Amino acid sequence: MEGRKCRLRPETRCDCGAHMVVKLDRERGVWFVASFVDDHNHAMARPDEVCFLWSHRRIGDGQRAEILAMEAAGIRKHIIMDNFISRYGSYDKCRLIRRDIYNLCCREKMKLIAKGDAETAVGIMRSRKEKDPEFFLSMCVTRKGD
């Protein structure tokens, strides 16, 4: 788009050389480490910070069901998080942060809105067609009604 400006973002890549290459020996059917370099050129996360890394956070099926049930009951999201922390004892044992709960609830809400969204739009169009003879409406519905 013309006239649109993008803000400059800071460079966050550090070209760290640490890597591990894993290969499959097809004859023996065994995976092996072909190359391993542990030379990092950046500071590593401290043990008390590791639980906040994206790779270490997971919402289990049981936790997911419990979060959605609490949210449906009207319990606020920060209280849900406090409940999990008090039950598990710490963030690292809980394996999620408050933002994960907000994101999960938002995704579920969007799914609910998306299901009824098309029906709402069609209803508005049909009512407009009844009021305005000049309005044209044409739809195609699949077998399932999707």
C-alpha positions in Angstrom: 0.0 0.0 0.0 1.3 3.4 -0.9 2.2 5.8 1.9 2.4 3.0 4.5 5.4 2.9 6.6 6.8 -0.1 8.5 8.5 0.5 11.8 12.1 -0.7 12.0 12.5 -3.7 14.3 15.7 -4.4 16.1 17.8 -7.3 14.9 17.4 -10.2 17.3 19.3 -12.9 15.4 22.8 -13.7 16.8 24.0 -16.3 14.4 24.6 -18.9 17.1 26.6 -21.8 15.9 25.2 -24.4 18.3 23.5 -27.2 16.5 22.9 -30.9 16.4 22.5 -33.0 13.2 20.6 -36.4 13.6 20.7 -38.9 10.8 19.2 -42.3 10.1 21.3 -45.3 9.3 18.9 -47.1 6.9 20.8 -50.4 6.9 20.6 -50.8 10.7 17.4 -48.7 11.2 19.1 -46.6 13.9 19.2 -42.9 14.4 22.5 -41.4 15.4 24.0 -37.9 16.1 26.2 -37.0 13.2 27.3 -33.6 14.4 27.0 -31.7 17.7 28.3 -28.3 18.4 27.6 -26.7 21.8 29.3 -23.3 21.3 26.7 -20.6 22.0 27.5 -17.0 21.4 24.7 -15.7 23.6 23.6 -16.0 27.2 21.5 -19.0 28.0 18.2 -18.9 30.0 18.7 -19.3 33.7 17.0 -22.4 35.3 14.4 -20.1 36.9 13.6 -18.6 33.5 13.4 -21.8 31.4 9.7 -22.3 32.4 8.8 -19.1 30.5 10.3 -20.3 27.2 7.8 -21.2 24.5 9.3 -24.6 24.0 8.7 -25.5 27.6 5.1 -24.5 27.8 2.3 -26.9 27.1 -1.4 -27.1 28.0 -2.4 -30.7 28.6 -5.8 -32.0 27.6 -6.9 -32.1 31.3 -5.7 -28.6 31.9 -7.4 -27.4 28.8 -10.7 -28.9 29.8 -10.4 -27.5 33.3 -9.5 -24.0 32.0 -12.5 -23.9 29.7 -14.8 -25.2 32.4 -13.6 -22.5 34.8 -13.9 -19.8 32.2 -17.4 -20.9 31.3 -18.3 -20.7 35.0 -17.2 -17.0 34.9 -13.9 -17.4 36.8 -11.5 -14.7 35.6 -8.4 -15.8 33.8 -5.9 -14.5 36.3 -7.7 -16.3 39.1 -7.5 -19.5 37.0 -3.8 -19.0 36.7 -3.4 -18.4 40.4 -5.4 -21.7 41.0 -3.0 -23.6 38.8 0.1 -22.1 40.4 -1.2 -22.8 43.9 -2.0 -26.4 43.0 1.2 -27.2 41.2 3.5 -25.1 43.3 5.3 -23.1 40.6 5.3 -22.0 37.0 7.7 -24.7 35.9 5.6 -27.5 37.2 2.4 -25.8 35.8 3.9 -25.6 32.3 1.9 -22.6 31.3 1.7 -18.8 31.9 -1.2 -16.4 32.1 -0.9 -15.4 28.4 -1.5 -19.1 27.4 -4.8 -19.1 29.3 -5.9 -15.8 27.6 -4.9 -17.2 24.2 -6.7 -20.5 24.7 -9.9 -18.8 25.8 -9.7 -16.3 22.9 -9.3 -19.2 20.4 -12.2 -21.1 21.8 -14.4 -17.9 21.7 -13.4 -17.3 18.1 -14.5 -20.9 17.2 -17.9 -20.3 18.8 -18.3 -16.9 17.0 -17.2 -18.5 13.6 -19.9 -21.2 13.9 -22.7 -18.7 14.3 -21.2 -15.9 12.2 -22.4 -17.2 8.8 -25.9 -17.7 10.1 -26.0 -14.2 11.5 -24.8 -12.7 8.2 -27.4 -14.7 6.2 -30.1 -13.6 8.5 -29.2 -10.0 8.1 -29.1 -10.3 4.3 -32.5 -12.1 4.2 -34.1 -9.4 6.4 -32.6 -6.7 4.2 -34.0 -8.5 1.1 -37.5 -8.4 2.6 -37.2 -4.7 3.3 -35.5 -3.6 0.1 -36.8 -5.0 -3.3 -33.7 -3.8 -5.1 -31.4 -5.9 -2.8 -30.1 -9.1 -4.5 -29.1 -12.2 -2.5 -27.7 -15.4 -3.9 -26.3 -18.3 -1.8 -24.9 -21.8 -2.4 -25.2 -24.3 0.5 -23.3 -27.6 0.5 -24.9 -30.9 1.5 -23.9 -30.6 5.1 -25.2 -27.1 5.3 -21.8 -25.6 5.9 
